Amino acid sequence: MAAPFNVSSPTPDVAAATQVKVAGNQLFQMMLRSYQSNYNLVWANPNATPDTIVAAMGTDAVKLFALSAALAQLLTSAGAAGIPLTMPAGWTFAPNADGSATLTTQ
């Protein structure tokens, strides 16, 4: 009979560190995919125009654009390359006092 493999379990600190690394990398990838998907929903949507999408956001538009900008900066500082950091050229975003926004083309 062959001898069993001698596989030792990692120490608790190494196991915890490994779990944190894996979860952190997965979170980064999830945030990156979500950012790219939402960006494309507004700026590359074949079924609606950016101005009508922003109008449909209602009083959440300003908050959502601010969160998106913050997330883009975070992702870039964490090493994401090539993600769009601003809206495409030719568009103007005008926030309104109630949190809604108007998006126009130039």
N, C-alpha and C positions, 0 to 999 in steps of 0.2 A: 504494500500500500504506500502511496506517495505521501510525503509529509505535507501538511496543510501550509498554505501561504502564511507567512508571518507579516500580517498587515496591522500596523498599530493605528489607533484612532488619534486624531489630532487633539492637542490639549484644548481645554475649554476656551482659552483666549484666542488660539489660532482658529478654532471653529467659528467663534463669534466674529472675528475679523474677516474671515472668508465670507460669512453671510452678509456682513455690512458691505463689503466690496461688491458682491454680486448684486445685492439690492440697490446699491447706489448706481451701478452701471445700468441696471434695468430701468431705474427711475429716469436717468438721463436720457436714455433712448426713447422711453415713452413720452417724455416732455418734448423731445425733439420732433418725434413723429406727430404729436398733437399740434405743435406750433406750425409745422409745415402744412398739415392737413387744414387747419383753420385759416391759415394765410391763403391757401389755394381756394378754399370755399368762398372767400371774399373776392380775390383778385383774379382767379382763373376759373370761375364758375360758368359753365356753358349754358346754364338755365336762368341766370339772373345777372344783373349788372351790379357793380360795387356800390353805386349810389342807392339803389333800391334795397340792397342788403343792409347797408348802414341805416337807412331810414327804418327798416323793419326791426332793427335792434332797439329802437325807441330810446328810453331814458337810460339804457345800459351801454349805449355806444361809447361814450367818453371813458367810462370805467374799463370796458373791454379793450379799447385801443391802448389805454395806459398799461393795463396788465400785459397785453401782447408786447408792447415795447420793452417793459421790464423783463419779460421772459426772454425776449430776443437778446438783450444785453447779458443776462445770466448765462444763456446757452453759449454765446460767443466767448464770454470770459472763461467758460468751462471747456473750451476747445472745439466747439462746433464751428465748422468752416462752411462758407458758401450759403448761409441762410440769409434770406432777405431781411434787412434791418429797417427798411422804410417802405412806405407805399410806393408803388410804381410812379415814375415820372408822369407829370401831367395831371395829377390829382391834387385837390386841396381839401383838407379836413378842417372844418370849422366847428368847434364845440359850442354847444348852447348851454345856457345857465341851468336848464333842467336835466342835463346829462345826455340829452340826445345830441346828434351831430348832423351836419350837412356835408355831404361829399360832392364835390363838383369837379368837372374836367376843365382844363385850361384851354 
